[in-house]
Structure formats: structure tokens, C-alpha cells
Amino acid sequence: MAREHSDDAIWFLAGLAIGATVGLLFAPQSGEETRAQIRSAASKGGNRIRESGDELFARGRDLFERGKDLADEASGIFERGRNLVDS
């Protein structure tokens, strides 16, 4: 489910960047101003994507740690059960 939302966010950001670029290309201003705006928009979009990637990485790390803790707990329960049976 989280992957589905991250894919949606990436496509939304890509569409936003494309729309902004097309809007800038048709704006009545000089080429230099247009290129500066495109650079700025691309930089902002790149930063947003990088931040989203960092957030996804952090979530993945948290899920990994939680899974590891659950596996350790299950292993401990299994060992206690085996010790009870062996006693």
C-alpha cells in the first residue's frame, strides 16, 4: 500500500514539473528569464523528489527494524517453547 502511494506521489510531482515547464515555455518573456525559471523549477522538483526518497528510505529502515525485532521476539518464544518441551 505504501508503495502505491509513493508511486502516486512521484507521478504527481513529474506531472507538476512537466506542467510548469510547458507553462514557462509559453509565457511571454525572454528566453533568459524562461531558462532561469526552468532551472529553478527543476531544482525545486529535484529537491522534492530527493526529500520523498529520503522519507521512503527512512520508512523502509523503520519497517526493517520492526521486522527484525519481531523475528527476534518470535525466536525467543520458540526457544522458550522448546525448553519447556525438553524439560
C-alpha positions in Angstrom: 0.0 0.0 0.0 2.8 2.4 0.9 4.5 1.7 -2.5 1.3 2.6 -4.3 1.2 6.0 -2.5 4.8 6.7 -3.3 4.3 5.9 -6.9 1.3 8.3 -7.0 3.4 11.0 -5.4 6.2 10.5 -7.9 3.8 10.7 -10.9 2.1 13.7 -9.3 5.5 15.5 -9.0 6.5 14.5 -12.5 3.2 15.9 -13.9 3.6 19.0 -11.9 7.2 19.6 -13.3 6.1 18.9 -16.8 3.1 21.3 -16.5 5.2 24.0 -15.0 7.8 23.6 -17.8 5.2 23.8 -20.5 3.6 26.8 -18.9 7.0 28.6 -18.8 7.7 27.8 -22.4 4.6 29.6 -23.5 5.0 32.5 -21.1 5.6 35.9 -22.8 9.1 36.6 -21.5 12.7 36.5 -22.7 14.5 33.2 -23.2 16.9 34.0 -20.5 14.1 34.5 -18.0 12.4 31.4 -19.1 15.6 29.3 -18.8 16.2 30.7 -15.3 12.6 29.8 -14.3 13.0 26.3 -15.7 16.3 25.8 -13.8 14.6 27.0 -10.6 11.6 24.7 -11.1 13.8 21.7 -11.9 15.9 22.4 -8.8 12.8 22.6 -6.6 11.4 19.4 -8.2 14.6 17.6 -7.7 14.7 18.6 -4.1 11.2 17.4 -3.5 11.9 14.1 -5.1 15.1 13.7 -3.0 13.1 14.5 0.1 10.5 11.9 -0.8 13.2 9.4 -1.4 14.8 10.1 1.9 11.4 9.7 3.6 10.8 6.4 1.9 14.2 5.2 2.8 13.6 6.1 6.5 10.2 4.3 6.5 11.8 1.3 4.9 14.6 1.3 7.6 12.0 1.6 10.3 10.0 -1.3 8.9 13.1 -3.4 8.6 14.0 -2.7 12.3 10.4 -3.6 13.4 10.5 -6.8 11.4 13.9 -7.7 12.8 12.6 -7.1 16.4 9.5 -9.3 15.7 11.7 -12.0 14.3 14.0 -11.8 17.4 10.9 -12.0 19.6 9.5 -15.0 17.7 12.8 -16.7 18.0 12.8 -16.2 21.8 9.3 -17.5 22.1 10.3 -20.6 20.0 13.3 -21.2 22.2 11.3 -20.9 25.4 8.7 -23.3 24.0 11.5 -25.8 23.0 12.9 -25.6 26.5 9.5 -26.2 28.1 9.1 -29.3 25.9 12.6 -30.6 26.6 12.1 -30.2 30.4 
